[in-house]
Amino acid sequence: MSVIAVGSAKASPGATSLSVGLGLSWEAITGRRAVLVEADSDGGVLAARFGLALTPSLVEFSGTTRHELTINRLEASSQLLAGQLPALVAPGCGETTALVLDSMATRLADGLGRLDDIDAVVDIGRVRSHSPAAELVDRCDLLVLVAQPQFEHLVPLVHQARRVASRDIPTALVCVGDRPYPPTEMAKASQLDLLGIMAHEPRVIQALRGGLPANRRHCRLLLWRTLGELVQRIHYRLQSPATGHAAA
């Protein structure tokens, strides 16, 4: 299994939308199943945004991690997002989510890393050194930092990129949109590899709610095309012998 952590250095850059988009596109591109894990210590938003139930969630799943984590246990605590993607949602209350992650993040990271037949996209929200989700970042195969190409996002991105580099965490950059600041300049300043750009869509949540289109013509729409390209690049990077903890 590969564990891809998706997070940001600043609030609301599109990390959750990217996580959902990667998860929905993953199997069609790679041929491997995916699960989306919401591990944002500020509280979950998946249930509210995508019309999912409040339970089961990380709270119920935390009891199962005392035993060996299996695909069956993971899927039993997940809900189908857009009718396609198994999603393990976090409680909307940040305090509750932080408490749950504080008690289970290490076991969750270990368990996800041992699963062979499914890959995990983990939405960790803002990347913080003392976050309860830090263990998931430390043990992931790839950390994808998400940023909008704006000057106000550049300083926190550079700071966070230096911090994760000092901890030898495999990290790459995805920009949401390509204006007004060139994504290549964001990558150069942060010294991160630019995986690509997710198209900025004003109605991205509505588009993701519908799931990956079955019609190939609709899959050519800019949002889905950019997500597919990002999945391809992430998958290729994970297969590289020089990339990821699993390859080390």
Backbone torsions as a table, in degrees:
resi	resn	phi	psi	omega
1	MET	NA	144.2	172.2
2	SER	-107.8	141.0	177.7
3	VAL	-115.2	116.4	-179.9
4	ILE	-109.4	112.9	177.7
5	ALA	-91.2	133.6	-180.0
6	VAL	-120.2	123.0	-177.9
7	GLY	-152.6	-178.3	-176.5
8	SER	-139.0	163.6	175.8
9	ALA	-95.5	-13.1	-178.1
10	LYS	-140.3	153.4	-175.3
11	ALA	-65.9	146.1	170.2
12	SER	57.6	48.3	175.3
13	PRO	-94.1	-8.0	-177.9
14	GLY	113.5	17.4	-177.5
15	ALA	-63.9	-39.9	-179.7
16	THR	-67.9	-43.2	177.9
17	SER	-61.5	-41.8	178.3
18	LEU	-64.4	-42.7	179.1
19	SER	-58.3	-46.2	179.7
20	VAL	-64.2	-45.0	-179.4
21	GLY	-62.5	-41.7	177.4
22	LEU	-63.3	-44.4	-179.2
23	GLY	-62.5	-42.9	-179.4
24	LEU	-67.6	-32.5	-177.0
25	SER	-88.3	-14.8	-166.1
26	TRP	-58.7	-54.2	-173.5
27	GLU	-66.0	-37.8	-179.3
28	ALA	-62.9	-31.0	-177.4
29	ILE	-91.1	-42.7	-171.9
30	THR	-99.8	-19.5	-175.6
31	GLY	80.5	5.5	179.3
32	ARG	-114.3	143.9	178.7
33	ARG	-69.8	157.5	179.5
34	ALA	-134.3	154.3	171.1
35	VAL	-130.7	142.4	177.7
36	LEU	-102.7	126.1	179.4
37	VAL	-115.4	122.1	178.5
38	GLU	-93.3	112.7	-176.1
39	ALA	-129.9	44.2	-180.0
40	ASP	-88.5	113.9	-176.3
41	SER	-69.9	-7.2	173.3
42	ASP	-84.8	-4.0	-179.4
43	GLY	111.2	149.7	-176.6
44	GLY	-83.5	153.0	177.1
45	VAL	-126.5	-7.3	-175.6
46	LEU	-60.2	-45.7	-177.8
47	ALA	-59.2	-45.6	-178.6
48	ALA	-69.1	-42.6	-175.7
49	ARG	-71.6	-34.2	-171.6
50	PHE	-115.1	16.3	173.7
51	GLY	65.7	34.9	178.9
52	LEU	-93.7	163.2	178.3
53	ALA	-74.7	160.9	178.2
54	LEU	-74.5	-24.5	176.6
55	THR	-133.1	150.0	-0.4
56	PRO	-72.7	159.0	-177.4
57	SER	-148.0	-169.4	176.4
58	LEU	-57.3	-30.0	-178.7
59	VAL	-62.4	-50.8	178.9
60	GLU	-66.1	-37.1	-177.9
61	PHE	-68.9	-27.5	-177.1
62	SER	-59.9	-30.8	178.1
63	GLY	-69.2	-32.0	-177.9
64	THR	-76.6	-20.9	-177.8
65	THR	-74.4	-5.8	173.4
66	ARG	-72.9	-17.8	175.5
67	HIS	-107.3	179.6	178.4
68	GLU	-63.3	131.1	179.5
69	LEU	-77.8	121.4	178.1
70	THR	-119.7	163.2	177.4
71	ILE	-59.9	-40.0	180.0
72	ASN	-61.1	-43.0	178.8
73	ARG	-67.1	-38.7	179.2
74	LEU	-64.7	-46.6	-177.8
75	GLU	-70.5	-29.9	179.1
76	ALA	-66.1	-26.9	179.5
77	SER	-98.3	3.5	-178.7
78	SER	-101.5	162.4	173.9
79	GLN	-123.5	154.4	-179.8
80	LEU	-84.0	116.1	177.0
81	LEU	-87.5	128.4	-176.9
82	ALA	56.8	23.3	179.6
83	GLY	69.5	11.2	-172.9
84	GLN	-130.1	-40.9	-167.8
85	LEU	-110.7	118.7	174.0
86	PRO	-62.2	126.0	-177.3
87	ALA	-128.8	126.0	174.2
88	LEU	-95.4	105.9	-170.9
89	VAL	-89.8	156.2	177.0
90	ALA	-101.1	151.7	174.4
91	PRO	-59.4	150.7	179.8
92	GLY	-69.7	-22.2	179.5
93	CYS	-81.5	121.0	-178.7
94	GLY	-63.5	-36.9	-179.2
95	GLU	-63.6	-42.9	178.3
96	THR	-64.9	-45.7	-179.9
97	THR	-61.0	-42.7	180.0
98	ALA	-62.7	-41.7	179.0
99	LEU	-63.7	-43.3	179.9
100	VAL	-64.6	-46.5	-179.6
101	LEU	-64.5	-36.4	-179.7
102	ASP	-60.2	-32.4	-177.0
103	SER	-90.4	-17.3	-170.9
104	MET	-130.2	-4.1	-172.8
105	ALA	-59.4	-41.7	-179.9
106	THR	-64.4	-45.8	179.3
107	ARG	-65.6	-37.6	178.5
108	LEU	-65.4	-44.0	178.7
109	ALA	-61.8	-44.4	178.7
110	ASP	-62.9	-45.1	-177.0
111	GLY	-65.4	-43.7	178.7
112	LEU	-62.2	-38.9	-179.3
113	GLY	-66.3	-21.4	-177.9
114	ARG	-91.5	-12.0	-179.7
115	LEU	-76.6	135.1	-173.6
116	ASP	-98.8	-28.2	-165.7
117	ASP	-103.5	8.7	-176.9
118	ILE	-153.1	143.4	177.8
119	ASP	-103.6	152.5	-176.4
120	ALA	-117.9	130.9	169.2
121	VAL	-104.6	119.1	-174.1
122	VAL	-112.0	114.4	177.4
123	ASP	-85.5	108.2	-176.0
124	ILE	-102.4	3.2	-179.8
125	GLY	67.4	-139.0	179.3
126	ARG	-75.0	135.7	179.5
127	VAL	-83.9	117.8	179.3
128	ARG	-130.4	146.2	-177.0
129	SER	-65.3	-31.5	-176.9
130	HIS	-108.0	18.4	178.9
131	SER	-69.6	145.2	174.3
132	PRO	-60.4	-18.2	178.9
133	ALA	-90.3	3.7	-175.6
134	ALA	-58.1	-34.1	-179.5
135	GLU	-64.2	-34.2	177.5
136	LEU	-67.5	-35.1	176.9
137	VAL	-69.1	-45.2	-177.9
138	ASP	-60.0	-32.7	-173.4
139	ARG	-104.6	5.2	-178.7
140	CYS	-75.0	161.0	176.4
141	ASP	-83.7	-24.5	176.4
142	LEU	-157.6	131.0	172.7
143	LEU	-100.8	122.4	176.1
144	VAL	-102.7	112.3	175.9
145	LEU	-89.2	129.7	-176.7
146	VAL	-107.9	134.8	179.4
147	ALA	-147.2	146.7	168.0
148	GLN	-84.0	140.3	-176.8
149	PRO	-76.9	68.5	178.4
150	GLN	-128.1	150.3	-175.5
151	PHE	-60.6	-36.2	-178.5
152	GLU	-66.8	-18.6	177.0
153	HIS	-90.6	-13.7	-172.6
154	LEU	-71.1	-46.3	-177.0
155	VAL	-61.0	-50.0	177.3
156	PRO	-64.1	-31.8	177.8
157	LEU	-64.5	-46.0	179.4
158	VAL	-60.8	-44.2	179.5
159	HIS	-60.8	-46.4	-177.8
160	GLN	-68.7	-37.3	179.0
161	ALA	-62.4	-40.6	178.4
162	ARG	-65.3	-38.4	-177.8
163	ARG	-67.2	-45.5	-178.7
164	VAL	-71.2	-30.4	177.0
165	ALA	-64.1	-37.1	180.0
166	SER	-68.1	-19.0	179.3
167	ARG	-101.4	6.9	176.0
168	ASP	58.9	42.1	177.0
169	ILE	-96.4	123.0	178.4
170	PRO	-60.4	121.3	-171.2
171	THR	-138.1	143.7	175.0
172	ALA	-141.9	167.4	-174.1
173	LEU	-113.9	139.0	168.6
174	VAL	-126.6	129.6	176.1
175	CYS	-99.8	143.4	175.8
176	VAL	-97.6	104.7	-173.3
177	GLY	84.0	171.8	-176.8
178	ASP	-126.8	18.8	179.9
179	ARG	-139.9	155.4	1.5
180	PRO	-89.2	-10.8	-175.7
181	TYR	-100.5	133.4	-177.8
182	PRO	-60.8	125.8	178.2
183	PRO	-56.1	-31.8	178.6
184	THR	-64.2	-32.3	177.0
185	GLU	-73.2	-34.9	174.6
186	MET	-60.5	-43.8	-179.7
187	ALA	-66.9	-41.9	-179.0
188	LYS	-64.3	-44.9	-177.5
189	ALA	-66.6	-36.0	-178.4
190	SER	-89.0	-9.7	-178.1
191	GLN	59.4	38.1	176.5
192	LEU	-111.9	147.0	172.3
193	ASP	-68.4	132.9	177.1
194	LEU	-88.6	108.1	178.4
195	LEU	-68.8	-34.9	-179.2
196	GLY	157.1	-164.9	-175.3
197	ILE	-127.3	129.8	169.8
198	MET	-88.8	128.3	-178.6
199	ALA	-57.7	135.7	177.2
200	HIS	-84.3	114.4	179.9
201	GLU	-119.7	124.0	179.1
202	PRO	-58.3	-29.2	-177.9
203	ARG	-110.8	39.8	-174.2
204	VAL	-63.4	-38.0	-178.8
205	ILE	-63.2	-43.2	178.7
206	GLN	-62.7	-40.5	179.3
207	ALA	-64.4	-42.6	-179.2
208	LEU	-69.7	-31.2	178.7
209	ARG	-58.4	-31.8	-179.1
210	GLY	-77.5	-10.3	-180.0
211	GLY	77.7	175.2	178.7
212	LEU	-63.0	122.7	-177.7
213	PRO	-62.9	137.7	177.3
214	ALA	-75.1	-27.9	-179.9
215	ASN	-76.8	119.5	-177.2
216	ARG	-60.2	-30.9	179.8
217	ARG	-64.2	-39.4	178.8
218	HIS	-70.0	-28.5	178.2
219	CYS	-67.3	-14.3	178.3
220	ARG	-82.4	-7.2	176.3
221	LEU	-57.7	150.1	-169.1
222	LEU	-55.5	-43.5	-178.6
223	LEU	-59.1	-51.1	-176.4
224	TRP	-70.6	-32.1	178.3
225	ARG	-66.5	-42.7	179.7
226	THR	-68.9	-36.3	176.8
227	LEU	-64.6	-41.9	178.4
228	GLY	-61.9	-40.4	178.4
229	GLU	-65.3	-38.8	178.8
230	LEU	-66.3	-41.2	176.8
231	VAL	-60.1	-44.5	179.2
232	GLN	-59.0	-44.3	-177.6
233	ARG	-69.8	-38.3	177.4
234	ILE	-66.0	-44.9	-179.6
235	HIS	-62.2	-42.7	178.2
236	TYR	-62.4	-43.0	-179.4
237	ARG	-63.9	-38.7	-180.0
238	LEU	-68.2	-26.8	178.9
239	GLN	-81.7	-13.5	-178.3
240	SER	-68.3	132.4	-179.8
241	PRO	-58.9	-23.3	-176.1
242	ALA	-93.9	3.2	-172.9
243	THR	-118.0	137.9	169.8
244	GLY	90.4	152.1	179.1
245	HIS	-66.9	-32.9	-177.2
246	ALA	-65.8	-29.7	-178.3
247	ALA	-84.8	-15.2	-175.0
248	ALA	-70.4	NA	NA
